[in-house]
Amino acid sequence: MYRFHVPAMTCDGCAHAITRAIQRQDPQASISALPSSHRVDIQTGLDKGQLVHILEEAGYGDGLEEIPHG
């Protein structure tokens, strides 16, 4: 699982756009996007580099960073 802090995600519309962008590349991906905390949790077969690229291409790259989780 990957967890990202996405400062540019500010509303439910943003959360849906992120979900759609990732699921276009991995239809089986499970995404939990929480605009109030700017956090996106992603369960996917894609790697971190692919996810970062997808998020940047979707317009959510500013301030994007992975959050370590345990």
N, C-alpha and C positions, 0 to 999 in steps of 0.2 A: 504494500500500500504506500502511496505517496500522499503527503500533506503539504499544501502550499498556502502561503499568505499572499493574497491577491488584492492589494489596495485599490485597484481600479474597479473591482466588483462592488458596486454600491447598491444594487437593487435586485429584485427577483428576475427582472428581465436579463440582467447581466448573468445571473446564475444559470438561467435557461440557455443563454447563448454559449456559455462555457460548456455546459452539459452536451449540447448539440454538436459543438466543435469536436469534442473528444469522442463522442459516440459515432461521428462520421468515420473516424479512423479505427475505432474499436467498438462495434455495436454491443458487445457484451460487457463493456466497462460499467462499473458501479460508481456513481459520483454523488457526493453529498456536498452541496455548495451552500454556505451560510453567509449571506451578504452582511449580516450584522457584525460578524467577527472577521469578515474578509478571508474566511478559511474555506479551502476546497480539499476534501479527502477523495482520493481516486484509487479504486481497485481496478487494475488493468494489466493486460499483457504488454502494453507499450513501456518503453524505458523512459527514464527521467528526461533525457535529451529530446525525445519525441514530444513529450508532454509540454516541455518548456517552449518548443517550437510552435506547437498548436496554440498555446495560450498567447504567445507573442503575435502570431498571425491573426488571432481573433481580436487583438487590440488590448490585451490584458497583461502586457509585459512590464509596464512601468512599476518598479518596486517589487516585482515578483521574486519570491524567495521560498525555498523549501524549508519546511518546519520539521525538525527532527521529532520523531515519536518513538515510543518504546513499547 
